[in-house]
Amino acid sequence: MTQDIQSEARGFALYVGVDEQQAVAAGVSLTELVRALRSTLNELVPGSETYAAVALAPKGAGGRNVDVVRTALHDPRALDQLVARTDTDDETEDGVVVDLSRRRVLVNGENAELTSKEFDLLTYLIENQGETISRRELVELVWNTDEAVAPNDRTIDVHIRRLRSKIAGFEDIIRTIRGGGYRFDSHPDVHVEDYQI
């Protein structure tokens, strides 16, 4: 005779995607955030137990902070997604595939139809992953033309906006750095073919 196994909720996990720079910009440290969350929880449920762990990633690794945290702390669903991505052919998988040799970008298996300049912009940002590239540098190196016919900073912004719209859902791989320019961040769902990052 089989006995029904009943289960009960014993707690929950809350993954917080905040890096040290974000915390400092908000005027707090990660330690202060943990203390504040613990304090709030203890006010709501006196005597509750908590455990905090910091997820570390290589500097400049990029990607969404919460995804890095989930994977680093071995969230089963995040690990399943990671394994599924590795086992699936790039042509049909969800996400973005940047095929440098064929000069094309696939978003969820569909060609994003980037223009030549949009592809060149993305490629240059990928080659300099994790580094902030100024608009002026993008103009000089991607357009590589006379100053008289070179686009201005606003033109770069327009090209970036169009590029992001064509990779909708993954536009956060191209970060706007206030007063600095743009930066490519790697992402678990973005795969670059024929180029080692």
N, C-alpha and C positions, 0 to 999 in steps of 0.2 A: 504494500500500500504506500503510495507516494504522498508525501506531506507537502502542502503548499508552503513555499518559502516566502515569507513576507518581508518587505523591506521598509525602512523608515529613513527620512532625510536626517542627516547628522550634521549638515553644514553646507557650505557652498564655496566656490572659488570665484574670485573677482579678479580678472586680469586687467591691469592698468598699464596702458601704453603711454608712458611719459618718460622722456629722457632727461638727463641732468640739465641740459641747456634749456629745455622748456620750463623745468621747475624753477631754475634760477631766473629766467625771464619773468616768471610769475611772482618772484620774490620769496620763494620757499626752497627748501632742499627736499630730496626724496625722503630723508629721515623724518623731517617735519610732516610730510604728507602721510607717512605710515602712522606716526603718532596721532595725527588728527583723525584718521580713519578709525584707528583703534579706540580712541576716546569717544567718537560718535557711536560706535558699535556698543561700547560698554555702557553708554548712557541709555541706549535703546534696549539692550539686553544685558543687564548687570551680570557679571561673572562669566560672560562669554569668552571663549578661548580663541586666540588668533595666532597665525603663523605667517610671517612675511619672508619672501625671498626675492632677491634682485636678479633679473635676467641680464646677463652680460653678452655682448656681441662684439665682433671685431670692429675697431674704429672705422667709420665710413662704410659699413656694410649696407646701410640704406634699408629700404623696405619699411612697411608700416610697423611702428613700435609694438602695437598690440599683437601682431602676428609673430614678431620676434620673441616676445614674452611667452606666448602660448607654446611655441615650438621649444624654446629653451627650457621651459618648466614641464615639458612632456605632457601637454594636454592631449589626451587620446585622439580627439577629433582632428586637432591640428596635425598630429603625426600621421593619421590616416590620410589626410589630404595631401601631405608631403609625399607619402608612398605612392598614392594614386597618380600624382603628377609625374613621378619618376617612371612609373610603369606605362604611361600613356604616350603614344606617338605625338610629337610636337605639332604635326599638321592638323590633328583633330582635337587636341586638348583645349580646355578653357584657359584663357590667359592671353598673353602677348608673346609672339615669337618675332624677334628681329633677325631677319635673315640677311646678313651683311653681303654675302656673295651674290645673292639674287636681287639685292637692293629692294627688299619688300618687307612689310610688316603685317603679320596676321594677328587679328584680334578675335579670340574665340573661334579660330579656324577660318575667319573671313579676311580677305585682303583689305587693308585699311586705305588703300589707294592714296598713299602719300605722294605729294609732288617731290620733285628732285631736291628742292631746297629744304623741304620739311624733313626728308630722309637725311640729308646732309647735316642739318641741325641736330637731329636725334643721334646720329652717328658720332658727331663731335662731342656731344654731351656724354655719351656712353664711354667714349675713349678717355674721358676725363672724369669718370665716376667719382662722386663724393666731393669734387672740387666745384666751387662757385665760379662760373664763367660769366664775365661781364658782357653786357650787350655790345660794347665796343669791340671786344675780342671776337665775339660771334660774327659781327659785321666784317672784321678784317680777315678772319680765317675761313669762314664759311663762304662768304661772297667773293673774297679774294679779287677785288676789282678796284678801279680808280676811285678816289674819294669823290670825284664829281658825280659818279653814277652809283656810288654805294648807298644802300638804304640807311635810314636813320634809326634811332633806338625804338621808335614807335613801330616801325616796320617789323622789327624783331619780335615785339610784343604780339603783333597781329599774327605772324607766322607761328609763334608758340601757341597762341590761343587756338588757331586752326588745327595744329598738330594734336593738342590735347583733346579737342573735340573728336578727332578721328580715332583716338585710343580711349574713348569714354569708358569709365569704370576703372581705368588704370592711370588716369591723368596725374595722380600724385607722385609718379616716378620722376616727373619734371617739376622740381620745386622752385618757387619764386623766392629769392633771397632779397629781402627789402634792402634797397640801396646797393645791392651787390650784383645781381643778375639772375642766372638760372643754374640749377644743379640737377644732375641725374642721380637718382637713388635706385639701387637695385631693389627688387621686389620678388617675393617667392613665386609669383605668377608671371614673371617676365623672364623669358629665356632668350639669350643672345647666341645665335649660331655663327660659327667660324670666327669667333673672337673670344679670347680668354679674359674674363674679368677677374 
